[in-house]
Amino acid sequence: MTTFGTQTAFGVLTRREALQVGVGMFGLSLPRFLEASQTGGRTASGQDVSCICLFLAGGPSHFETWDPKPLARDGIRGIWKPQSTSVPGTFITEKMPLLAKLAHKYAIIRSWQGRSASHSGGSMHVMSGMYPARNKQFFPNFGCVIHALQGTRVPGIAPHVGLPVDARYTRSPAYLGPAYAAFDITGDPSASDFRIDGLSLPRDRFEGRRSLLDQIDNLGRLADQNSDVISAHGRFYEEAFTTLTSGAIQRAANLDEEPRRLRERYGMNIYGQRVLLARRLIEAGSRFVTINQAVQGGPYTSPNRQIAGTWDNHSDIFSFMMTYGGRPPRGRKAHKNWMSYEGPGNVPQLDMSLSTLLEDLDERGLLDSTLVVAMGEFGRTPRINSKGGRDHYARAGSVLMAGAGIRGGALIGATDRDGTAPVTRPCTPDDFGASIYRAFGIDYHNTYFPRLPRPTRISDGEVIDGLFG
């Protein structure tokens, strides 16, 4: 049995608890000793695996992406036609011509089925593989668990990164605490003045913080005299400061090093450049990068434009998935948060950036060791509503996965004629969790969360049948 951490006694200030106090007081994410981190994150085949997760925040329509339904009834059938792909017999929406040519490189899972049709509940479930009781997240997101289990790969490069955050609507580290929160990189990577925030604190101020944290560390040692633990913690402690001070992650974020032509293929905008940045971070040594891939425009735009953008198309879905340019169609009154964006909408943006990512990783020899996942928190309703949109729907959806042993060209599962529910065995968020951990070589059924009253496995799902080659 593997646990990443040990049980702590109530009422005693252990070294670990002292470090948690330090995190809360001084805002630094300090690493802690983790048994499983010594495995190095390699699979049985020797691959050192990473993941780029494109979180399609808001919930993409499976009808208008990976599971078109040309034979569905009136009122359900969309206006876009299915398109043949490089895999005979597999069709996706006609609005994704670039991805259609690459279907042999990825798998489509059409039998996704969740439990929550709320943004928060659905997002917490799909990004952790653990259902959030009472719509509150207790268990951490995948990137946090992998960070905890496999540690830092390259000094100075954060193992777990969010662009701009690790999945909207979630509390990514949950009960593990801020030590395992993602290193969030906000801002627009396509901007000429783009830089990574949070690394400009002068060295003397870092050293001042370090002195205070050393004092807290020493308090903990009084209650925990395990020298092996102290030695291992020291290494991870140094790595935390290296990430904050070395400048390595800043160099990885220098997109000017990339050929202009490649940058344009990804898309010279905040969405495409975030996907390119994710590739550079993985190449530099990050283990798990989550991109909130949603165009910042339309009727539900957040005032905080760093995390704006959504696939939540309750109205005018066929217009809004293609562009948020101009004003709302058909003379609709603009929502108070309406923001016009003249560039491509979510579907063409995803087609451009994801197809380029798959080709770029493959050409660099990285696709075999990089898991790529594109998914939202749920699908959309079969019935097109009175506003020309589709609403939240947890009974059916689709997910794309590629790389890291995923069987390219696989078409897994199916929904009924109207896309209302799987007609094959449903693949739950729990199963996707098991499958993601499987790609990383993690024995998910024998790895347990630490510091809980009873042993709790990191996944109760099963690897999706037919997903791996």
N, C-alpha and C positions, 0 to 999 in steps of 0.2 A: 504494500500500500504506500502510495506517495502522498504526502501532505506538504503544501508549501507554507510552512509555519508550524508552530507547536501551540498546544493549549496553554493559556496563562491562568494563574490562580487569581481569583477575585480577592481584592483587598490588599494586594501586594504590588508595589510599584516596580514592575520588572523593567529590564533595560528596554525591551520592545515598547512597553507603554510609555516610558520616558521619551523615547524617540517620537512616539505619536504626539505627545505633548509638544515636542519641539516643532513638529510639522504644523500643528495648529497655531503656535505662537509666532513662528517666523516665516511661514509660507513657503518653505523649501520642501521639495519632494525627495526625502531621503530613502535610498534603497535599504532593504533589510535582508538578512540571511535567509536564503530559500534553498532547501535541499535540492529540489528539482532543477534549479538553475545550472547546476553543474553538468547537466546532460548536454548543454550546448545547443539544444534545439534541433538536433539532426534526426532525420527519419531513419528507418531501418536500411534504406538504400544509400544512406550517407548524405542525402541532400539537406542543406541548411535552408529551411523554408521561410519565406516571408509572405505577407498578404497585403494586397491593396483592395480595400473594400469601398466600392462606390455606393454610398447609402443614398438612395433616391428618396429623400425626405419628403413626406407628404403622401406617399402611396401612389405608385404608377399604375396605370390601367393595363392589365394583362391583355385586354382586347386590342389595344392600340400599340402593343410592343411585341411580346413573344408568343402570344396565343390568339391570333386573329380568328374570328368566327364568321366566315362568309355565309354559312348556312343557318345562322341564328335567326330567330323570329324578328319581325319588324319591331322597332322600339328597343331592340337589344343590339342588333347588327350595326356596326359602325360604318362610316362612309369610306374608310380607307380599304384598299384591296390587299389581300395577302400576296407576298412576293416569294418566289422560289429562291433557294439558297444554294451554297456550294455542297450541301448534303441533300441528295435526292430524297424527296418526300417530306422535307422539313420546310415550313413556310413561316416567315415573320412578316411584320408590317412593311408595306411598300415604302414607308418613310424612313427606312433604315437600310439603304442600298449598300453602304460600306460594310456594315456588319453582316449583311446577307452573303457577301463574298467570302467571309471568314468563318462561316458556321462550322467548318471542319475543325476549327481551333477551340471551340467552346462547347459546353453542354447546356441545354435548356431543361430546366425542371418545371413542368407545367402542373404538377400536382401539389404545389405548396398550399398549405391550409393552416391558418392561425386561429387564435382564440379571442383576440381583442380587436375591436374596430375603432378604438380611440388612438389618437396619435401617440400619446404617452405610453399607454399599455402595450400597444403593438410594437413600438420602437424598442422598449425595454426587453420585450420577449425576443424579437428577432436578433437583437444585438448581443444578447447574453445566452440565448438558448434556454433560459430559465423563466418560467411564467411569473410575472410580478403580482404577488398576492395583494389584493385591495389597491391595485394600480400604483403600488409603491415599489421602487426598485431596491432590492436587497443584495442581489448577486451581481457581480461586476460584468462589464462587457468583455468580449473575446480578447480585445487588445490588452486589457488590463491583466487578464489571467495569463496570457502568453508572456507579457512583460514579467509577471511575477515568477512564472515557471522557468523561463529561459533567459531572463536577465538581459544585460546589455551586450550586444554583439561587438560593437566598435566603440572604444572610448570617445566621448564627445558627441556621439550621435544618439539621440533619444530613441529608445527601442519602440516606443508607442507614440504616434503622432496623430493629431486631429487637424483637418483642413476644412474649415476654420475651427471646428470642434469635433470631438469624437461622438458623432451621431446626435442630432437634435432630439429633444424630448427625453433624453436619458441622463442618468447620473452615473457616468461610466465606471468609476472605481467602486461605487456603492459602499458596502460595509468594509471593504479593504482599506478605505481611507485615501487621502490625497497622495500618499506615497506612490500609488500606482495610477494616478490620473494621467491622461494623455498630455503630451506636450503640444499645446494648441498653437498653431501658426495662423494668425489672422492676417488681414490685408489682402491686397490684390497682386498676385505674382506677375501679372502682365504689366503692372505699373512700373514706370522708369525708376521711381524712388522706393520700390519695394524693399523691405528689410524685415528681419525677424525681430520682433519686440521681446523685451524681457532679458536681454543679454548685455545691456549697456551699463549696469551697475559697476562703479569703479572697483578695482581690485581691492583697495583698502577696506571698502564697505563689505565686500564678500568675506574678507578675512575677519572682520568684526563679527559678522554673523556666524562664521565658522567657529570662532572662539566661544561664543555663547552655546552653540550646539555641542561643542566638545564637552562643555560643562554638564549639559544634560546627559550626554552619552556616558560620562563618568558616573553620574548618579545611577544610571541603569546598571552599570557594571557591579555596583554593590549588591544588587539583587540577582545577578546572573553572571556567574564566574566561569562559564563554559568558554575556554580559550579558543576553541575551534570556531565557535560562533562569532566571537569577537574578531578573530582574524579575518573571517569571511566578510563580516560586516564592514570591516575597514576597507576592503577592496571595493565593495559596492558604494561605500560612502565617498571614496575618492572619485569614482566614476560619475556620481551625481554632480560634484563640483567641476569635473572635467567638461561635462555637457554644458554647464553654465558659463564656463570661462574660456574654453579652447578655441572657439570660433569655427569648429569643424562643421557644425550644422548650418552655420551661416554660409560657409563655402558650398555646401550641398545645395543651398537655396539660390545660388547664383545662376539663374537661368540664361544669362547672357553667354555662358559657355556653350550653350547648345546651338546648332546650326539654325539659322533663321527659317529655313525651309521646313525643318522638323517642327519648330515651334508653331508655324502656321498650320501644319497638318493637325496638331492638337487643337488649335483654335487660339488666336491671339486675343484672349479674353480671360476673365477671372476663372471660368469653368475649365476650359481646356488647359490653362497653365497650371491649375491646381493638380490636374492629372499628371502632367509632366513633372511637376515638383514631387509628386508621390513616387514616380519612377526613380527620380534622382535620390530621394531619401532612402528608398529600398536599396538602391545600388550602393549608397554610402554606408549602409549598415543598419537602418531601422528594420524592425521585425514586422510591425503592423501599422499601416497607415489607413485611416478612414477619411474619405472625402465626402462632404455633404454636397452632392452633385445635383443642384437645382438652380435654375435660372432666376436671377434676382429681378423679377418684374411681375406685373399682374395685380390682381385684386386683393391678395392676402399678404402683401409684402410687410415684413417686420420693420419697424422703425430703425432697428439695428441692422444696417445693410451689410455688415460683415457676415451675418448668418442668415441673411434673407434668401428667399427662393423656395419654391415648393412645387411638387407634383400634385398638389391637392386641387384637382380640377372639378369643382362642384358646378361650374358653369362653362359653356362654350369650349368644351374640351378639345374639339378639333381645330379651333383657332389657337387656343392658348398653348397647346402642346407644340405648336410650330413657331409661334412668336408672340411676344407681348408688346409689339410695336404699336404706336398710335394710341387710340382710345378703345374702350370696350366695344366689341362689335354690335351691330344691329341697334345702335343708339342707346345701349344700356347706360344707366347712370354709373359713373365711376365710384368705386369703393373709396372710402376715406384714405386708405393706404395705397391707392393705385400708384404704381410706378411703371412708366413706360420704358421698355428696353427694345431697341430697334434691331438687335441681333437675332440670331436663330434661337428658337425656343428649346425646351427640354429634349424633345425627340431628336432633332438634328444635331444638337450639341452632344448628346450621348453617342449618337452614331459616329460623329467625327472623332471625339476624344477617346472613346473606348476602342474603336477599331484601330486607331493609331497606337494606343497603348499595347494592344495585343501584338501588333506587328513589330513595334519597337522592342518589346521584351524578347520576342522570338529572335529577332535579328541580333540581339546582344547576348543570346544564350541564357537569358534569365527566366524565360517562361516556364521551364521545367521546375524551377525552384521558387516561383512566385505564384501564389494562389490569387486569382482575381475573382471577386464576387460583386455582382450588381444586383441589389435588391432594395425594396422599400419595406415599410412596416405592414402593408397589406395590399390587396388588389382594389378594384373598383367595382361598383354594382353593375350587374348585367343590364338593368333597365336604365336607359338614358332619361334623366329627369326633365322637368318642364323648362329648366334653364339651359338645356343642351349639354349638361355635364353628367358625370357619374360620381356617386358618393362613396363613402368608406365601405369596405367589404372585406371581411376576414375569412370568409369560407373558401375563397379561391384566389390564386395569384401565381405568378411565374418568377423564376430566378435564373440568372445566367451565372455560370461558374466556368473557370478556365485555369489551366496551368497546374503545377504541383501534383501531377498524377491524375488530374481530371481527364476523363475520356472524351477527347475532342470529337464533335459530331454527334454526341449522344443526345437523344430526345427521351426524357424520362417522364413518365406519367402522362395523364391526359385528363381534361375536363369534359363534361357533357356538351351537347350541341350548343347550348346557350351560355356556357362558361360559368355555370352557377356553382359547381362543386366537382372535385375529382371523381372520376369513375374508376380510377386505380387507387392503390393504397396511398392515402394522404402522406405528404412529407411535411412534418411539423417544424417549427423553429427549433425545437429540441433536437430533431434529426439533423438539421443544418449545423447546429452546434457540434454534435458528434462528428459530423463530416469535416468541419473545419479543424477540429482538434486532430482528427485522423490524418489530415494533410500535413500537420505539423509533427507527426510522429508521437503524439501524446496519447497515452493509455487512459482515455477519458473515463472508463468505467472503474479504474483503480487509482484515480487521482482525486483527492478530497480537498475541499476548502478547509482552511485552518481556523482555529479559534471558535468553533461552533460547538454547542452542547452535544450534538450527535453527529456522527460522520455523514457528510453530504458530498456526493460525487459531483464533479464539475459538469457532468452531463448524464441525463437519464435517457437520451435519445439513442437512435441507432444510425449507423452510417447508411446513407441513401443507396439502395441497391442499384447497381449498374453505373454509379457515378465515377468510380475509379477504374482505370484501365488495367 
